């Protein structure tokens, strides 16, 4: 089983437990590990005010985890990075 197979498996496992926007944000984080809220918004063409609540919900559901910080090249500020670990079945 390769990375794509395990990602697809994890994606299928959460289909029934997350709403549409949560699934969209989760998929972006899966496809772009170690991304910030701003990057999630950009990758998904989603307004940031729709990203941050969904990301927070995913974090509470333990679908994603905080994975450190980096400096945002535009603002020069530290931003949090998010990662979607493999889900247990």
N, CA, C and O atoms as a MOPAC input file, in Angstrom:
PM7 MOZYME 1SCF
protein

 N      0.85200 1    -1.18200 1     0.00000 1
 C      0.00000 1     0.00000 1     0.00000 1
 C      0.89200 1     1.23800 1     0.00000 1
 O      1.80300 1     1.34000 1     0.82200 1
 N      0.64600 1     2.16600 1    -0.90100 1
 C      1.46900 1     3.37400 1    -0.97900 1
 C      0.77000 1     4.56700 1    -0.34500 1
 O     -0.34600 1     4.45100 1     0.16100 1
 N      1.43600 1     5.70600 1    -0.37800 1
 C      0.90500 1     6.93500 1     0.23800 1
 C     -0.46500 1     7.29800 1    -0.31000 1
 O     -1.35500 1     7.67100 1     0.45500 1
 N     -0.65000 1     7.19700 1    -1.63000 1
 C     -1.93800 1     7.55500 1    -2.22200 1
 C     -3.04400 1     6.62700 1    -1.75200 1
 O     -4.16700 1     7.06700 1    -1.50800 1
 N     -2.72800 1     5.33700 1    -1.62500 1
 C     -3.71700 1     4.37900 1    -1.14000 1
 C     -4.13400 1     4.69700 1     0.29100 1
 O     -5.32300 1     4.67600 1     0.60700 1
 N     -3.17100 1     4.98900 1     1.15500 1
 C     -3.49800 1     5.27000 1     2.55000 1
 C     -4.24000 1     6.59100 1     2.67900 1
 O     -5.12700 1     6.71500 1     3.52400 1
 N     -3.89600 1     7.58600 1     1.85400 1
 C     -4.61500 1     8.85800 1     1.87300 1
 C     -6.05500 1     8.66300 1     1.44200 1
 O     -6.97000 1     9.22200 1     2.04600 1
 N     -6.25700 1     7.87900 1     0.40700 1
 C     -7.60800 1     7.61200 1    -0.07700 1
 C     -8.40400 1     6.85600 1     0.97600 1
 O     -9.58200 1     7.14300 1     1.19100 1
 N     -7.77300 1     5.90100 1     1.62900 1
 C     -8.42200 1     5.14500 1     2.69700 1
 C     -8.85900 1     6.07300 1     3.83500 1
 O     -9.98800 1     5.98700 1     4.31900 1
 N     -7.95600 1     6.95700 1     4.25500 1
 C     -8.27000 1     7.90800 1     5.32600 1
 C     -9.39700 1     8.83700 1     4.89000 1
 O    -10.29400 1     9.14600 1     5.67500 1
 N     -9.34900 1     9.27300 1     3.65300 1
 C    -10.38200 1    10.16800 1     3.11900 1
 C    -11.74600 1     9.48100 1     3.16200 1
 O    -12.73200 1    10.08600 1     3.58300 1
 N    -11.80600 1     8.24200 1     2.73500 1
 C    -13.06900 1     7.50100 1     2.74000 1
 C    -13.58300 1     7.29100 1     4.15900 1
 O    -14.79300 1     7.30100 1     4.38500 1
 N    -12.67800 1     7.10000 1     5.11500 1
 C    -13.08500 1     6.81000 1     6.48800 1
 C    -13.77900 1     7.98500 1     7.16900 1
 O    -14.53200 1     7.78500 1     8.12200 1
 N    -13.53700 1     9.20700 1     6.69500 1
 C    -14.14200 1    10.37400 1     7.35100 1
 C    -15.34300 1    10.93100 1     6.60200 1
 O    -15.97200 1    11.87700 1     7.07700 1
 N    -15.67100 1    10.37900 1     5.46000 1
 C    -16.74700 1    10.93400 1     4.64400 1
 C    -18.04700 1    11.11700 1     5.41600 1
 O    -18.71700 1    12.13700 1     5.25200 1
 N    -18.41500 1    10.16700 1     6.24200 1
 C    -19.68100 1    10.25100 1     6.94400 1
 C    -19.64700 1    11.08600 1     8.20800 1
 O    -20.70400 1    11.39000 1     8.76100 1
 N    -18.47200 1    11.46900 1     8.68700 1
 C    -18.37100 1    12.15500 1     9.97200 1
 C    -18.10200 1    13.65300 1     9.85900 1
 O    -18.18000 1    14.36600 1    10.85900 1
 N    -17.79200 1    14.13400 1     8.68000 1
 C    -17.47800 1    15.55000 1     8.50000 1
 C    -18.45100 1    16.18500 1     7.50700 1
 O    -18.92300 1    15.53700 1     6.57300 1
 N    -18.74000 1    17.47500 1     7.73300 1
 C    -19.59400 1    18.16400 1     6.76800 1
 C    -18.77100 1    18.53800 1     5.52800 1
 O    -17.55800 1    18.33100 1     5.48500 1
 N    -19.45300 1    19.08700 1     4.52900 1
 C    -18.81000 1    19.37100 1     3.23400 1
 C    -17.57800 1    20.26700 1     3.36700 1
 O    -16.52900 1    19.94900 1     2.80700 1
 N    -17.68500 1    21.37400 1     4.09200 1
 C    -16.56100 1    22.30800 1     4.20600 1
 C    -15.42500 1    21.68400 1     5.02300 1
 O    -14.25200 1    21.88200 1     4.70600 1
 N    -15.76800 1    20.93200 1     6.07200 1
 C    -14.73800 1    20.25000 1     6.85500 1
 C    -13.97600 1    19.26600 1     5.96800 1
 O    -12.74900 1    19.19500 1     6.03000 1
 N    -14.69600 1    18.51000 1     5.14700 1
 C    -14.03800 1    17.56000 1     4.23900 1
 C    -13.12400 1    18.29100 1     3.26300 1
 O    -12.02800 1    17.82200 1     2.96000 1
 N    -13.58000 1    19.44600 1     2.77100 1
 C    -12.76700 1    20.21100 1     1.82900 1
 C    -11.47300 1    20.68100 1     2.48900 1
 O    -10.39400 1    20.54300 1     1.91300 1
 N    -11.58000 1    21.23200 1     3.68800 1
 C    -10.38700 1    21.71000 1     4.40600 1
 C     -9.47000 1    20.52900 1     4.75000 1
 O     -8.25000 1    20.63000 1     4.61300 1
 N    -10.05300 1    19.42300 1     5.19100 1
 C     -9.26200 1    18.23100 1     5.52100 1
 C     -8.47500 1    17.74600 1     4.30100 1
 O     -7.28900 1    17.43100 1     4.40400 1
 N     -9.13400 1    17.68900 1     3.16600 1
 C     -8.48200 1    17.22000 1     1.92800 1
 C     -7.33200 1    18.14400 1     1.54500 1
 O     -6.28000 1    17.67200 1     1.11300 1
 N     -7.51500 1    19.43600 1     1.69500 1
 C     -6.43900 1    20.38300 1     1.38000 1
 C     -5.24100 1    20.12900 1     2.29100 1
 O     -4.10100 1    20.10500 1     1.82900 1
 N     -5.49600 1    19.94100 1     3.57800 1
 C     -4.40200 1    19.68500 1     4.52900 1
 C     -3.72200 1    18.36300 1     4.20500 1
 O     -2.50100 1    18.24800 1     4.31300 1
 N     -4.50200 1    17.36900 1     3.81200 1
 C     -3.91800 1    16.08800 1     3.41000 1
 C     -3.02200 1    16.25800 1     2.18200 1
 O     -1.92200 1    15.70900 1     2.12500 1
 N     -3.49700 1    17.01100 1     1.21700 1
 C     -2.76200 1    17.19300 1    -0.03800 1
 C     -1.56500 1    18.13800 1     0.10400 1
 O     -0.62500 1    18.07800 1    -0.68800 1
 N     -1.60600 1    19.00500 1     1.11200 1
 C     -0.54900 1    20.00300 1     1.32400 1
 C     -0.11200 1    19.96000 1     2.79100 1
 O     -0.41500 1    20.88100 1     3.55000 1
 N      0.59500 1    18.90000 1     3.19800 1
 C      1.01300 1    18.80400 1     4.60300 1
 C      1.81000 1    20.03500 1     5.02800 1
 O      2.53700 1    20.63200 1     4.23300 1
 N      1.65600 1    20.39300 1     6.28300 1
 C      2.34800 1    21.53100 1     6.87700 1
 C      1.94700 1    22.84700 1     6.21100 1
 O      2.79600 1    23.64300 1     5.81000 1
 N      0.64500 1    23.05100 1     6.10300 1
 C      0.14600 1    24.30300 1     5.53200 1
 C     -0.50700 1    25.14700 1     6.61500 1
 O     -0.98300 1    24.63400 1     7.62800 1
 N     -0.51700 1    26.43900 1     6.37900 1
 C     -1.12500 1    27.39900 1     7.31000 1
 C     -2.58300 1    27.64300 1     6.90900 1
 O     -3.01800 1    27.22600 1     5.83500 1
 N     -3.32200 1    28.31400 1     7.77300 1
 C     -4.71000 1    28.67100 1     7.45100 1
 C     -4.77700 1    29.49300 1     6.16700 1
 O     -5.64200 1    29.27500 1     5.31900 1
 N     -3.86200 1    30.42900 1     6.04000 1
 C     -3.82600 1    31.28800 1     4.85200 1
 C     -3.58700 1    30.45300 1     3.59200 1
 O     -4.19900 1    30.69600 1     2.55100 1
 N     -2.69300 1    29.46900 1     3.69800 1
 C     -2.41900 1    28.60500 1     2.54700 1
 C     -3.61400 1    27.71200 1     2.23800 1
 O     -3.92600 1    27.47700 1     1.07100 1
 N     -4.28400 1    27.21500 1     3.27300 1
 C     -5.49300 1    26.40800 1     3.06500 1
 C     -6.51400 1    27.23000 1     2.28500 1
 O     -7.10100 1    26.74400 1     1.31800 1
 N     -6.72200 1    28.47100 1     2.70200 1
 C     -7.66300 1    29.35400 1     2.02400 1
 C     -7.26200 1    29.55100 1     0.56400 1
 O     -8.10500 1    29.51900 1    -0.33200 1
 N     -5.97900 1    29.75300 1     0.33900 1
 C     -5.48100 1    29.97500 1    -1.01800 1
 C     -5.62300 1    28.72100 1    -1.88300 1
 O     -6.13700 1    28.79100 1    -2.99900 1
 N     -5.16900 1    27.57700 1    -1.37100 1
 C     -5.24400 1    26.32800 1    -2.14000 1
 C     -6.68600 1    25.97200 1    -2.49400 1
 O     -6.96000 1    25.49900 1    -3.59600 1
 N     -7.60300 1    26.20000 1    -1.56000 1
 C     -8.99200 1    25.82600 1    -1.78300 1
 C     -9.86900 1    26.93000 1    -2.31900 1
 O    -11.05300 1    26.71900 1    -2.58100 1
 N     -9.28400 1    28.13300 1    -2.48900 1
 C    -10.05200 1    29.30400 1    -2.91700 1
 C    -11.28000 1    29.47600 1    -2.02100 1
 O    -12.40500 1    29.65300 1    -2.48900 1
 N    -11.01400 1    29.41800 1    -0.70000 1
 C    -12.04300 1    29.52500 1     0.32900 1
 C    -11.74500 1    30.77800 1     1.14800 1
 O    -10.58400 1    31.02600 1     1.47200 1
 N    -12.75500 1    31.57200 1     1.49100 1
 C    -12.49600 1    32.72600 1     2.35200 1
 C    -11.90300 1    32.27300 1     3.69900 1
 O    -12.33400 1    31.26700 1     4.26300 1
 N    -10.93000 1    33.01100 1     4.20100 1
 C    -10.25300 1    32.65100 1     5.44300 1
 C    -11.23600 1    32.52700 1     6.60100 1
 O    -11.03000 1    31.71100 1     7.49900 1
 N    -12.30500 1    33.32600 1     6.59400 1
 C    -13.27200 1    33.25100 1     7.68900 1
 C    -14.11000 1    31.97100 1     7.64000 1
 O    -14.85200 1    31.68800 1     8.58100 1
 N    -14.00500 1    31.20500 1     6.57400 1
 C    -14.63400 1    29.89000 1     6.50600 1
 C    -13.62400 1    28.78600 1     6.80200 1
 O    -14.00500 1    27.68600 1     7.20400 1
 N    -12.34200 1    29.07300 1     6.60600 1
 C    -11.28800 1    28.08700 1     6.84700 1
 C    -11.02900 1    27.91200 1     8.33700 1
 O    -11.03700 1    26.78700 1     8.83700 1
 N    -10.80100 1    29.00500 1     9.04900 1
 C    -10.35600 1    28.88400 1    10.44200 1
 C    -11.35600 1    28.15800 1    11.34800 1
 O    -10.92600 1    27.36200 1    12.18200 1
 N    -12.66500 1    28.39100 1    11.22800 1
 C    -13.57300 1    27.61300 1    12.08000 1
 C    -13.56000 1    26.12000 1    11.73900 1
 O    -13.59500 1    25.28000 1    12.63900 1
 N    -13.51000 1    25.78500 1    10.44500 1
 C    -13.49400 1    24.37900 1    10.03700 1
 C    -12.19600 1    23.70100 1    10.47600 1
 O    -12.20400 1    22.54700 1    10.90600 1
 N    -11.08500 1    24.42500 1    10.36400 1
 C     -9.81200 1    23.87500 1    10.82000 1
 C     -9.85800 1    23.63500 1    12.32400 1
 O     -9.35800 1    22.61700 1    12.80500 1
 N    -10.44800 1    24.55300 1    13.06300 1
 C    -10.59000 1    24.37900 1    14.50800 1
 C    -11.44200 1    23.16800 1    14.85700 1
 O    -11.13300 1    22.43200 1    15.79400 1
 N    -12.51100 1    22.96400 1    14.10200 1
 C    -13.36500 1    21.79200 1    14.32400 1
 C    -12.60400 1    20.50100 1    14.03800 1
 O    -12.71700 1    19.52700 1    14.78200 1
 N    -11.83500 1    20.50200 1    12.96300 1
 C    -11.03500 1    19.31900 1    12.63100 1
 C     -9.99800 1    19.03100 1    13.72000 1
 O     -9.73300 1    17.87500 1    14.04800 1
 N     -9.42700 1    20.07700 1    14.26400 1
 C     -8.44700 1    19.89900 1    15.33800 1
 C     -9.13100 1    19.31000 1    16.57200 1
 O     -8.58700 1    18.39800 1    17.19500 1
 N    -10.29800 1    19.80800 1    16.93100 1
 C    -11.03700 1    19.27600 1    18.08200 1
 C    -11.42200 1    17.81700 1    17.88100 1
 O    -11.44900 1    17.04100 1    18.83600 1
 N    -11.72000 1    17.44300 1    16.64100 1
 C    -12.07300 1    16.05900 1    16.32700 1
 C    -10.83000 1    15.17400 1    16.19300 1
 O    -10.93200 1    13.97300 1    15.94300 1
 N     -9.65200 1    15.78900 1    16.36500 1
 C     -8.35900 1    15.10800 1    16.26400 1
 C     -8.12200 1    14.50800 1    14.87800 1
 O     -7.47200 1    13.47100 1    14.74200 1
 N     -8.65700 1    15.17000 1    13.85800 1
 C     -8.40800 1    14.76300 1    12.47200 1
 C     -7.12400 1    15.39500 1    11.94700 1
 O     -6.46600 1    14.84900 1    11.06100 1
 N     -6.77600 1    16.55700 1    12.50700 1
 C     -5.53000 1    17.23100 1    12.14100 1
 C     -4.79900 1    17.59900 1    13.42200 1
 O     -5.38800 1    17.66200 1    14.50100 1
 N     -3.50300 1    17.83800 1    13.27700 1
 C     -2.70100 1    18.22200 1    14.44000 1
 C     -1.83900 1    19.43700 1    14.11100 1
 O     -1.47000 1    19.68000 1    12.96200 1
 N     -1.53800 1    20.18300 1    15.15900 1
 C     -0.60000 1    21.30100 1    15.06600 1
 C      0.77400 1    20.70200 1    14.78800 1
 O      1.18000 1    19.74400 1    15.44600 1
 N      1.48200 1    21.25700 1    13.82700 1
 C      2.75400 1    20.67400 1    13.41000 1
 C      3.90700 1    21.67600 1    13.42200 1
 O      4.90500 1    21.47500 1    12.73000 1
 N      3.78100 1    22.75000 1    14.19800 1
 C      4.85300 1    23.72500 1    14.27600 1
 C      4.47100 1    25.05900 1    13.66900 1
 O      3.31100 1    25.31100 1    13.34300 1
 N      5.47800 1    25.90600 1    13.52600 1
 C      5.27100 1    27.26000 1    12.99300 1
 C      6.26800 1    27.55500 1    11.88900 1
 O      7.28800 1    26.88100 1    11.74600 1
 N      5.95200 1    28.57000 1    11.12100 1
 C      6.88800 1    29.12000 1    10.14400 1
 C      6.56200 1    30.59800 1    10.00100 1
 O      5.50800 1    31.05800 1    10.44000 1
 N      7.46000 1    31.32300 1     9.39300 1
 C      7.24100 1    32.74200 1     9.15200 1
 C      6.51000 1    32.91800 1     7.83300 1
 O      6.94200 1    32.41100 1     6.79900 1
 N      5.40000 1    33.63900 1     7.87800 1
 C      4.65800 1    33.93900 1     6.65800 1
 C      5.48900 1    34.92600 1     5.84000 1
 O      5.88300 1    35.97400 1     6.35200 1
 N      5.75800 1    34.60200 1     4.57600 1
 C      6.61700 1    35.48000 1     3.76900 1
 C      6.00800 1    36.85000 1     3.48500 1
 O      6.74500 1    37.80700 1     3.24800 1
 N      4.69500 1    36.96500 1     3.50200 1
 C      4.03900 1    38.23600 1     3.21500 1
 C      4.00700 1    39.14900 1     4.43200 1
 O      4.31900 1    40.33600 1     4.34200 1
 N      3.62400 1    38.57500 1     5.57800 1
 C      3.43800 1    39.39400 1     6.77800 1
 C      4.64300 1    39.41400 1     7.70200 1
 O      4.78600 1    40.32100 1     8.52200 1
 N      5.51400 1    38.41000 1     7.57100 1
 C      6.66100 1    38.29500 1     8.46400 1
 C      6.28800 1    37.76100 1     9.83900 1
 O      7.14000 1    37.69900 1    10.72500 1
 N      5.04400 1    37.37800 1    10.03000 1
 C      4.57200 1    36.85800 1    11.31400 1
 C      4.62600 1    35.33600 1    11.34100 1
 O      4.60700 1    34.67100 1    10.30500 1
 N      4.69500 1    34.80800 1    12.55800 1
 C      4.66700 1    33.36700 1    12.73900 1
 C      3.24500 1    32.85500 1    12.50900 1
 O      2.28000 1    33.42900 1    13.01300 1
 N      3.12800 1    31.77500 1    11.74600 1
 C      1.83600 1    31.13500 1    11.50300 1
 C      1.93500 1    29.66400 1    11.88000 1
 O      2.99200 1    29.04400 1    11.76800 1
 N      0.81700 1    29.12700 1    12.32500 1
 C      0.77000 1    27.71000 1    12.69700 1
 C      0.62000 1    26.84600 1    11.44800 1
 O     -0.01000 1    27.23900 1    10.46700 1
 N      1.21200 1    25.67200 1    11.51500 1
 C      1.13500 1    24.71000 1    10.42100 1
 C      0.30400 1    23.51800 1    10.86400 1
 O      0.30500 1    23.15100 1    12.03900 1
 N     -0.41400 1    22.91200 1     9.90800 1
 C     -1.32900 1    21.81100 1    10.20000 1
 C     -0.98200 1    20.59200 1     9.37400 1
 O     -0.48900 1    20.68900 1     8.25000 1
 N     -1.25500 1    19.43400 1     9.96900 1
 C     -0.92800 1    18.15400 1     9.33800 1
 C     -2.07400 1    17.18700 1     9.60600 1
 O     -2.65100 1    17.19100 1    10.69300 1
 N     -2.40200 1    16.36200 1     8.62100 1
 C     -3.45300 1    15.34300 1     8.75700 1
 C     -2.78400 1    13.97000 1     8.87200 1
 O     -2.39800 1    13.38600 1     7.85900 1
 N     -2.64300 1    13.44100 1    10.11600 1
 C     -2.03500 1    12.12500 1    10.26700 1
 C     -2.95600 1    11.03500 1     9.72100 1
 O     -4.15200 1    11.25600 1     9.52900 1
 N     -2.39700 1     9.88800 1     9.48000 1
 C     -3.21900 1     8.74800 1     9.04500 1
 C     -4.23800 1     8.44900 1    10.12100 1
 O     -3.92700 1     8.45500 1    11.31200 1
 N     -5.45700 1     8.18800 1     9.68900 1
 C     -6.54700 1     7.88400 1    10.62600 1
 C     -6.56000 1     6.39700 1    10.95200 1
 O     -6.29200 1     5.55400 1    10.09600 1
 N     -6.87700 1     6.09500 1    12.20400 1
 C     -7.01800 1     4.71000 1    12.63900 1
 C     -8.36900 1     4.20800 1    12.16300 1
 O     -9.35100 1     4.95000 1    12.15400 1
 N     -8.41100 1     2.94900 1    11.77000 1
 C     -9.67500 1     2.37400 1    11.26700 1
 C    -10.27100 1     1.45500 1    12.27800 1
 O    -11.33200 1     0.87800 1    12.03900 1

